[in-house]
Amino acid sequence: MNYSTIIGVLAGILVVSLVIAASSTNAAAFINLPGLGIVVGGTFAATMVSYPMPEFKRLFKLIGIVVREPKVDAKHQVEEIETLARMWFRDDFRGVESHMTRLNNTFLKTGLQLIVDKTPLPDILDLMHWRITRLRAQEHSEANMFRAMASFAPAFGMLGTLIGLINMLPQMGSGNLSEMGIQLAIALVTTFYGLLLSNLVFKPIAIKLERRTERRIMLMTMVLEGISLMSQKRTPGFIRATLDSFIAQHDNELYDAKSNANNLDLHQDPRMSGFGAREEN
């Protein structure tokens, strides 16, 4: 379960509700079901027009993915590739084939099967690069669907505002200012709904999906590198070190907290005082 998504949405709703309760004399004026229906219904209708039905049907599944966000253990994938690399380095082909049946990563399984079948490395790389490109294009299109919804929602909010203003016009002739104020409030609240849904729901979901794609592409690239090195019969230790670099944090490349006591101040080290220049004789 992705708690940051749920907590973020609830926190946004709570903040807006507290501001409304603290600043408004009539908080109930912000509740307008017809206006909400125009924004939500119009946004989904425009999305249905813009995308084929099979892609539109995935919309609710994608929302579930964002909420649940099943995590992939990259370290476990590295360990599996290292285990397979050790078998492959020892020419334990039966062990590799037996281990393949227990793999859940279909991308890794495909690459291993190609190696076992003695497929040339360039052909393996071409096929697996194509699969990465296809996944990137598909998931980019899915994220763009929510970005499109983020642009539709404020537009239909303005449409609801126009409808409310049109309903207010007949009241101008009667001079009933209180009724005109009510109709104006109803007109403006639909724009409020459109902006809220766009910036608190649709855009964040699009960003979440894009981040998920980045992580999946990184993992697939790591697996591809492992398959390439196995095909070249590189040592398991070298393969493990190479794959670890994919999941290492950037700060760990420059600084190791465990060796904090042994770190030297570069400004106090005479060997570093002239870094990049020749020492004077």
N, C-alpha and C positions, 0 to 999 in steps of 0.2 A: 504494500500500500504506500502510495506517495503522499505522505502527510503534508509536505510543503504546499502542494496544490490545494488541498482541502483547507488547510489553515490559512493560506493566503486569500482564498476567496471569502472565507468566513470573516477574516480580519478586515477585508475591504468593505464587506457589507456592514460590519459592525461600526467601522469608522464613519461611513456615510450615514448610518442610522443615528449615531450619537450626534453628529453635526446637525442633522435635520431636527432631532429632538431638542437640541440646545438652542437652535436659532429660529425655529418655526413656531408660530402660535397655533397652527393647525397642521400637525404632522400627517393627518389622514388625507390631506390634499395631495400628497405624493403617491397615494395608492390610486391607480386608475387602470382597471383591468382592460377596457377597450384600447387604451393607448399601448399597454404592454402587448396586447394581442396583435396590434398593427405592426409593432417592431419585430416581435418574435416570428409571427406568421409571415410577414413580408420578407424577412431575412432568409428564412428557410425556403420560401417559394422562389426567391431570386437565385439562391444557391442551387435549387433543383433545376432551374432553367439553364444555369451556367454549366452544370456538370452532368455527365451521363448517369443514369440511374444506378448502375453498379458502384460507381464511385460515391454517389450520394448516400447509398446504403451503408457505406463504411464509416460515415460520419459519427454515428453513435458508438461504433466499435472503437474508433480512435479516441473518443472522449473517455471510454473505459480504460484504454491503454494508458492515457495520460494520468488518470486517477490511480490506477494500480501500479503502473510503471514497473513491469517485471525486470529485475536486475540480472545482468549477466556477470558472472564472476570471472573477470579477465585473468586473475591469477590462476584460477583452476584451469582455464584454457591453456595457459602457458605450461602448467605442470603436465597436462595431458599431451601436449605437443612434445615436451621434453621426453616423456615416457616412450612415446612412439618413435622419437628420434633415436633413442638408445636401442630399441629393438631393431630399427632399420639399419643403424650403424653396425650392429652385430649380424646383419643378414638374417634376422629372425622374422621371416616373412609370415609364417603361420601366426606368430604372436601379434603382428601388426593387423592381420586380417581378423583375428579373434577380438582384438581390442576395438576395431572399427565397428563391430556390431553393437557395442555398448555406447557409442557416441551419440549425443543429442544434437551436436552442431552439424547440420547437414552440409554447410559450406566446407568445413574441415573434412568431413567424410568424403565429399566429392573429390577434393584435392588428393586425399590419400589413395582413393580408388584409382585415380589417374596415374599416380606414381607406381602403384602395384601393377597396373597394366602396362608399365614402361612407356607411357606417353611422353613424347619429347617435351622438355621444359618450356620452350617457347609456346607450344600449343596449350600447355597447362596455364601459363600466365595469361595468354589471350582470352581463354575461356573464363577464367576467374576474374580477370579485370572487367570483362563484359558483364558478369553477374553483379559486380560492385557498382558499375555504372548504371545498370538497370535498377538496382535497389535505390540508389541515390535519386534517380529521376522520378521513380514512383513515390517515394516518401517526400520529395520536394513538392510534388504536385498535391499531396495530401495536406502538407502544411500551408500551401498557397490557398487551399479551399477555405481554411479558417481565416486567412488574411483577407480573402474576398468577403467573408461574412463580417469581418471587422469593418469593412468599408460600407457594406450594405446597411448595417444596423443604424448608424447615424443618419443615413439618407432616409430610411423609413421613419426615423424619429422626426425628421423635418416634415415628412409627409403627414404624420399624425398632427404635427403642429399646425400645418396648413388647414387640415380638416377642422381642427378646433377653432382656428381663426374664422373660417367660413361659417361655422355654427354661431360664432359670436356676433357676426355682422347683423343678423336680424334684431339682436338686443339693443343695438345702437340707436335704432329708431325710437324705441320705447323709453330710452334714457335710464334704464334700470342698471345703475352702476354696479350694484352688488352681484347681479347675475352675470354682467360682463366680466367682472373680476374672476368669478368662478370658472367661466368658459376659457378665459385667458390662462388661468392656472392649469386647467386640464390640457390646453393646447401645448403649453411649455413642458409639461411633465413627460410627454412622449420623447422629446429631444433628450431629456435627462435619461430615460430608459435606454435610448440608442447609444449614447456615449458611455453609459455604465456597462452595458453588455459588450460593447466594442473593446473597451480598455481593461475590463476586469475579467472577461471570459474568453473572447475569441482571439485577441492578440496574444495573451499569455499561453493559450493552448498551442497556437502556431509556433511560438518560440520554444515551448517544451518539445514539440515534435521535431523541430530543427535540431535541438540539442541531442535528442535521442538518435537522430540520424547520424550526427557527428560521432557519437560514441560507437554506433554499430559499424560505421565505415572504418573507424580506427581499429576495431576488433577484427573485422574482415581483412584489413590490410596487414595486421599482425599475423593472422593465420596464413595469408598468402605468402608472407615473408618466410614463415616457418616451413611451409610446403616447398618453397623454392630452395631453401637451405638443405632440407632433407633430400631433395632430388639431387643436389650437388654433393651429397654424402659429407656434409660438414659435421664437425664433432658436436655431440649433444651439449657440451659446456658452452661452445660458441653460440649455438642456437638459443640456449637459455639466456645468455647475456644479451643477445640481440633483441629477443622478444621482451625482456624486462625493460628495455629502453622505451618500448611503446607505452608502457603503463606507469613508468616512473614519473614522479612529480618533478616539475621544472626546478623547484628550489633544491631538490635533492641532488641535482646535477652539479650544483655549485657549493652546497653547504650540507654538512652532515652533523646533525645535532649531537650525535654520540661522541663526536670528536671535538666538542666545543672547548674542552680544557686544553687541547693541543693546538688550537688554531693560533696563528701568529698575526699580529697587527701589521698589515702590509706597510703602513706608514712608518713603523718603527724598524722594519727589516731593512738594513743597509743594502741588501742585494736587490730590493725592489724600489729603492729611492730613485734610480735612474732608469726605470723600466721603459724600454722602447728607445733608449739612447745609449751611446757608448760611454763607458766609464772614462773619466778623465785620468790621465797618467800623472 
